[in-house]
Amino acid sequence: MSTKIAVVGDRDSIYPYRALGIELHPVDEPQHAKGVIDTILSEKADAYLILLTEQVAKSLERELRILRGLPHVVFLVIPAGIESKGYAMEKIRSLIRQAIGRDILK
């Protein structure tokens, strides 16, 4: 079973993920990320984990609602450096509440 793991966002925020062997997809403008995500999903894999910086996730909220319905695809919002406004943490909290029924990160 092959799993594709990729991170999409601004170069400075995603560069540290290179050390983990995660495929980097830097975008200059968050709205360009949709095309990058489509390219990632077009590559053959059994499952996908796509990490998105807060700015990218915010700019693609509508599209992500549709893409989250795809089987074997998980999108995870990650904080984007010191500019993080808590958006990523709220998304993670939401996923945990959905999975186990309560917020354990309080």
Secondary structure, 3 states (H helix, E strand, C coil): CCEEEEEEECHHHHHHHHHHCCEEEECCCHHHHHHHHHHHHHCCCCEEEEEEEHHHHHHCHHHHHHHCCCCCEEEEEECCHHHCCCHHHHHHHHHHHHHHCCCCCC
